[in-house]
Amino acid sequence: MASGSTFLEVSPNKIKNLLIPLPPLDEQIAIANVLSDVDRYLYSLDALILKKESVKKALSFELLSQRKRLKGFNQAWQRVRLGDILSYEQPTKFLVATTQYLQKGFTPILTAGKTFILGYTNDKHGIYTNIPVIIFDDFTTDSKMVNFPFKVKSSAIKILSLRDNNQADLKYIYEKLTLLKHQVTDHKRYWIDEFSNIEILLPPLDEQAAIANILSGLDSEIISLKNKKRQFENIKKALNHDLMSAKIRVLNK
């Protein structure tokens, strides 16, 4: 239906002359009602996801700033530099060699931005396996915690790991890192000169672990809701196809 040498386009005449299967009005309404019910459920999932994310954001701030202390913990927190807790590794050995990513494959290709998983590769070499770590974009200061083997796209990524597992909990440090406010104004690398010198409040290790467990629990709930949303989006897509093509009829004759 689409044509054009550079940009594909559909002419209005072709659309006007397109034939579609049209059921009687009462069946159209019944189909629309079924799909509207699924839409309403998806909207409710969106609202619940936003609520959970807001709860986590607020609770993270309270717990990580010492405004709210967990019951049973009352020891003093110490002020430490991020660079004294985290070591960094350049990603050179773990860069993917192509931009032609697979939709499914052996190893995910990561970015520290919102997309996170860009695609997959079946390359068996140059895979980062010393997990868990934090990947940090040196230009945008975005970060992601990773607990599975991976490769990366960009040489701007710093791979951050704990210097001493007996001093800090990586999940706690990651959550603290995501709360740090930073205005990115210049196209430059930020970890070595700026972020590694930032001081944070660090509770004893057992309190770090307790805080991390609470936030991980909220993460699991959010992931579960997002997975459910994707599941119902697929259900709606399949249902839409079957109802609109008369493969499934909603009114019995």
VOKOL-999986 format. One record per residue (C-alpha): x, y, z. Coordinates in steps of 0.02 Angstrom, whole numbers, padded with zeros to 5 digits, always signed. Layout:
XYZ ...
// end
This chain:
+00000+00000+00000 +00143+00120+00042 +00247+00193-00100 +00383+00323-00130 +00567+00325-00178 +00634+00406-00019 +00493+00412+00108 +00353+00284+00108 +00182+00363+00107 +00001+00306+00090 -00108+00407-00027 -00279+00467+00037 -00364+00383-00112 -00293+00213-00064 -00356+00236+00114 -00529+00289+00054 -00542+00137-00059 -00480+00014+00072 -00609-00118+00117 -00624-00173+00299 -00736-00303+00381 -00872-00208+00475 -00987-00302+00594 -01161-00241+00643 -01163-00090+00758 -01205-00189+00915 -01055-00302+00884 -00943-00151+00851 -00995-00081+01019 -00965-00248+01105 -00790-00260+01030 -00752-00080+01080 -00809-00117+01258 -00696-00269+01272 -00544-00170+01213 -00591-00023+01324 -00593-00139+01475 -00415-00194+01434 -00365-00011+01410 -00436+00034+01581 -00336-00107+01660 -00178-00045+01574 -00212+00132+01636 -00232+00064+01813 -00065-00027+01798 +00017+00135+01738 -00052+00227+01889 +00008+00091+02007 +00182+00090+01930 +00195+00279+01950 +00136+00266+02130 +00264+00130+02171 +00403+00230+02087 +00354+00384+02187 +00353+00284+02348 +00525+00215+02310 +00595+00387+02266 +00529+00464+02427 +00585+00318+02535 +00757+00315+02454 +00782+00498+02498 +00725+00472+02678 +00831+00317+02708 +00988+00372+02616 +00991+00546+02694 +00974+00480+02872 +00808+00572+02893 +00727+00403+02929 +00821+00268+03025 +00771+00086+03022 +00722+00012+03188 +00869-00067+03280 +01003+00041+03198 +01077+00189+03292 +01264+00191+03254 +01344+00347+03182 +01367+00365+02995 +01535+00413+02923 +01573+00531+02779 +01672+00450+02638 +01727+00490+02460 +01648+00388+02320 +01823+00363+02248 +01879+00282+02411 +01736+00156+02401 +01727+00123+02215 +01864+00078+02093 +01838+00103+01908 +01883+00004+01754 +01890+00063+01574 +01772-00031+01457 +01894-00050+01311 +01904-00241+01321 +01715-00258+01332 +01657-00148+01188 +01544-00227+01058 +01621-00227+00884 +01462-00194+00784 +01307-00087+00793 +01202-00224+00712 +01127-00290+00872 +01021-00447+00887 +00847-00449+00965 +00896-00610+01054 +01068-00675+01088 +01201-00740+01207 +01253-00576+01291 +01160-00411+01317 +01237-00248+01256 +01212-00112+01385 +01204+00076+01402 +01189+00172+01565 +01044+00273+01495 +00858+00240+01503 +00860+00107+01366 +00985+00001+01467 +00982-00154+01354 +01016-00099+01174 +01014-00275+01102 +01113-00436+01107 +01268-00516+01033 +01326-00696+01013 +01508-00644+01029 +01591-00757+01158 +01742-00644+01188 +01764-00483+01286 +01618-00514+01402 +01619-00432+01573 +01583-00564+01706 +01652-00494+01870 +01480-00444+01932 +01391-00357+02014 +01450-00186+01956 +01384-00013+01917 +01402+00055+01741 +01422+00244+01739 +01410+00355+01585 +01556+00475+01601 +01469+00608+01495 +01288+00603+01555 +01320+00535+01732 +01180+00408+01708 +01210+00243+01798 +01140+00067+01806 +01176-00079+01922 +01214-00241+01830 +01214-00417+01901 +01231-00519+01740 +01371-00539+01609 +01371-00402+01476 +01459-00301+01343 +01445-00112+01320 +01420+00004+01172 +01515+00159+01225 +01694+00195+01276 +01622+00331+01389 +01564+00197+01512 +01657+00176+01676 +01634+00006+01760 +01625+00036+01948 +01652-00098+02080 +01680-00102+02268 +01857-00085+02332 +01810-00178+02492 +01655-00288+02509 +01669-00274+02698 +01651-00085+02693 +01503-00055+02578 +01350-00133+02498 +01350-00103+02309 +01161-00087+02297 +01163+00046+02434 +01302+00141+02344 +01206+00129+02179 +01048+00200+02256 +01149+00341+02334 +01232+00376+02166 +01063+00392+02078 +01008+00523+02205 +01157+00636+02176 +01105+00797+02092 +01222+00851+01954 +01198+00981+01818 +01282+00917+01660 +01331+01074+01564 +01491+01027+01473 +01534+00882+01360 +01670+00812+01471 +01708+00660+01579 +01641+00676+01755 +01694+00523+01857 +01878+00554+01895 +01875+00743+01923 +01705+00764+02003 +01601+00612+02053 +01744+00514+02130 +01775+00662+02247 +01595+00678+02306 +01573+00635+02490 +01423+00533+02547 +01357+00476+02716 +01390+00291+02742 +01305+00190+02880 +01378+00028+02951 +01373-00117+02828 +01226-00207+02910 +01119-00049+02899 +01171-00023+02718 +01115-00201+02679 +00949-00176+02768 +00914-00016+02671 +00966-00099+02508 +00849-00247+02541 +00700-00132+02567 +00735-00036+02406 +00766-00199+02312 +00596-00260+02368 +00515-00106+02293 +00617-00131+02134 +00548-00309+02121 +00369-00247+02139 +00395-00115+02005 +00475-00241+01886 +00331-00363+01915 +00203-00228+01874 +00297-00177+01716 +00306-00358+01661 +00119-00376+01690 +00089-00219+01588 +00191-00288+01442 +00095-00452+01456 -00073-00365+01444 -00013-00252+01302 +00026-00411+01206 -00143-00484+01254 -00230-00327+01191 -00133-00332+01028 -00181-00514+00997 -00360-00486+01052 -00375-00332+00942 -00318-00433+00791 -00435-00578+00826 -00588-00469+00860 -00560-00353+00713 -00533-00497+00592 -00687-00594+00652 -00576-00736+00712 -00662-00714+00880 -00844-00658+00888 -00910-00573+01044 -01095-00585+01003 -01181-00750+00972 -01304-00751+00828 
// end
